[in-house]
Amino acid sequence: MLKPGISCIVSNTMDAEWCTSVLKETIVLHGKPEMCNTDQGSQFTSHEFTQVLLDNNIKISMDGKGRALDNIYIERFRRSLKYEHV
């Protein structure tokens, strides 16, 4: 169960437009983080997504290519969510 004030947004595609809209909503709801860390997926390296980060003075941090183990916990969570609950 989610705590009050916390939302969950799910997408089948995770394209740049969707990721950017989630980023913008997160900034509105929770404020600007100091840094945003992602992998190097095309949605996160897109001009649309990175421009929102730059416009809000949010530092951009990306895991190295081929470094799946850098974010293994969230990748496992996403897999479990996708196959067990969606």
C-alpha positions in Angstrom: 0.0 0.0 0.0 1.3 3.5 -0.9 1.6 6.1 1.8 -0.5 9.3 1.4 1.1 11.7 -1.0 3.0 9.0 -2.9 1.9 8.0 -6.4 2.7 5.1 -8.7 2.7 5.5 -12.5 3.1 2.5 -14.8 3.8 2.5 -18.5 4.1 -0.3 -21.1 6.6 1.6 -23.2 8.7 3.9 -21.0 9.4 6.2 -24.0 11.1 9.6 -23.6 7.8 11.5 -23.6 6.4 9.4 -20.7 9.6 9.5 -18.7 9.7 13.3 -19.1 6.1 13.7 -17.9 6.9 11.6 -14.8 10.0 13.7 -14.2 8.0 17.0 -14.4 5.2 15.6 -12.2 7.8 14.5 -9.6 9.4 17.9 -9.5 6.0 19.6 -9.0 5.0 17.2 -6.3 8.2 16.7 -4.4 10.6 19.5 -5.5 13.8 19.4 -7.3 16.4 16.8 -6.3 20.1 17.8 -6.4 20.9 14.9 -8.8 19.0 12.5 -11.1 20.7 9.1 -11.7 19.5 6.9 -14.6 20.9 4.3 -16.9 21.9 5.3 -20.5 18.6 4.3 -22.0 17.5 6.4 -25.0 14.6 7.9 -23.0 17.0 9.3 -20.4 19.6 10.6 -22.9 16.9 12.2 -25.0 17.0 16.0 -25.5 13.5 16.3 -24.0 14.4 14.5 -20.7 17.8 16.0 -20.2 16.6 19.5 -21.0 14.1 19.3 -18.1 17.0 18.4 -15.8 19.2 21.2 -17.1 16.4 23.8 -16.9 15.9 22.9 -13.2 19.6 22.9 -12.4 19.5 19.2 -11.6 22.9 17.3 -11.9 22.8 14.5 -14.5 24.3 11.2 -13.4 24.2 8.0 -15.5 25.4 4.5 -14.9 28.1 3.2 -17.2 27.2 1.3 -20.3 26.9 -2.4 -19.6 26.7 -1.9 -15.9 23.4 -3.7 -15.1 24.7 -4.4 -11.6 24.9 -0.7 -10.8 21.1 -0.6 -10.3 20.3 -4.3 -9.7 17.9 -3.7 -6.9 15.6 -1.4 -8.8 15.8 -3.6 -11.9 14.7 -6.6 -9.8 11.8 -4.6 -8.3 10.6 -3.5 -11.7 10.8 -7.1 -13.0 8.8 -8.3 -10.0 6.2 -5.5 -10.4 5.9 -6.2 -14.1 5.5 -10.0 -13.9 3.7 -10.4 -10.5 1.4 -7.4 -10.3 0.8 -5.9 -13.8 
